[in-house]
């Protein structure tokens, strides 16, 4: 076999300082040195650490030392893997392990080691979309549950049960899904029929974007091994028991919407390739992201299909408005946080209600999910999908007292540019606001005074390093909503306009 050379193999050091020292000593190499493996760790489980980053070309395990060497197909894949595991601690059988560059540039193992080669071939077959052999299945399943916990970051478009089912069913039979919101984040528990499928889905999909530059999947194994689903509706589904009731107050997904999703998106999502290197930061732009092209097309198809369905257009009906205070401009500003508002119409005979036309059905869904039940001008507003397909403008020459406004060509649309950073910074209304485009000569006191005058109490303030951006916390979410409506696009002098959005941070 190989000479181990200058790699440290005693495995006695626990200190992170010595670990860091060794990482700095060894330059990047496609051979990685893995320490602190549990006694019972198999070759397949070690290979599984490298699979998401690219092809694994060789492995050497040192059983008595609880260590291993893993050779990746390219140095780039090894660098991506080390960079990822410096931010996320890798685990084998729930035990944290350490990964660093080896001083070897390649592994020269005995070619007669047929078992290792067989395992490598079987695992690379899985990576290419083949069926795993029974011993590889056992090893992949050993450390995992059939239930995945999925968190969706940067959720610009709504993610439905059907979308999750389509994406994850590429890897095996999806039996049950439960969705919920926790800590202001959309989450799901998804159960496969087999732990191996859960392992493969996690390897291929963790860190991927469902749609271009947004809806990023963060995937872990759940501690649960079986989900208990009581209702089949738009929040939960047991695909093995179609007879389950919908549950009180939770309507099932409109069948026409479900059909639109399954028919159009399914054919376009196609097979999700499990290519390497997609964890690098550039994948956000879509260049290395195998999901981006297919799913962006699916998203577009979903929007087209949904737009033709009754009750699922891009038009919202907003009711229980404060009719003394509300204007088309204030609705444009608030709803514009979640999509590009095209037209607003306050109803002539019912001035506590308005129709708002977003640029597509997904933006309408997103605005509805974030703003329904929020307080605006002292009243809890209700936001639902309208049956109208568009908002009509008043006939020429007819004065509707400024109740209808066309914002189609507004320069204030946040989401005109594909891949804009605004797609990644969409958060529920919160008491903390993110301010940007602040002129250099504006002080903290200036901004505190400006936001206090909007009607509220400024609880905390923090400039970013360059002073062009800041976080500002009001005492309530309602005050923050009010401040955003009043001060987004506020002219700070010198034709510099303040940008205001909700933040996920607290000060």
QUIBELPE-V998822 format. One record per run of one state. SS is the DSSP state (A for helix, B for strand, O for the rest). FROM is the first residue (numbers start at 1). TO is the last residue. If there is no record, write none. Layout:
BEGIN
ss = <SS;SS>
from = <FROM;FROM>
to = <TO;TO>
END
This chain:
BEGIN
ss = <O;A;O;B;O;A;O;B;A;O;B;O;A;O;B;O;B;O;B;O;A;O;A;O;B;O;A;O;B;O;B;O;A;O;B;O;B;O;B;O;A;O;A;O;A;O;B;O;A;O;B;O;B;O;A;O;B;O;B;O;B;O;B;O;A;O;B;O;A;O;B;O;B;O;A;O;B;O;B;O;B;O>
from = <1;16;26;31;36;43;52;56;63;66;67;73;75;88;91;93;95;97;98;102;114;128;134;143;147;154;161;172;174;183;185;193;195;206;209;212;214;222;236;239;255;270;281;286;290;308;315;320;328;336;341;347;354;359;361;372;375;377;379;381;382;386;404;407;421;425;432;437;444;454;458;464;470;475;477;488;491;492;497;498;499;503>
to = <15;25;30;35;42;51;55;62;65;66;72;74;87;90;92;94;96;97;101;113;127;133;142;146;153;160;171;173;182;184;192;194;205;208;211;213;221;235;238;254;269;280;285;289;307;314;319;327;335;340;346;353;358;360;371;374;376;378;380;381;385;403;406;420;424;431;436;443;453;457;463;469;474;476;487;490;491;496;497;498;502;507>
END
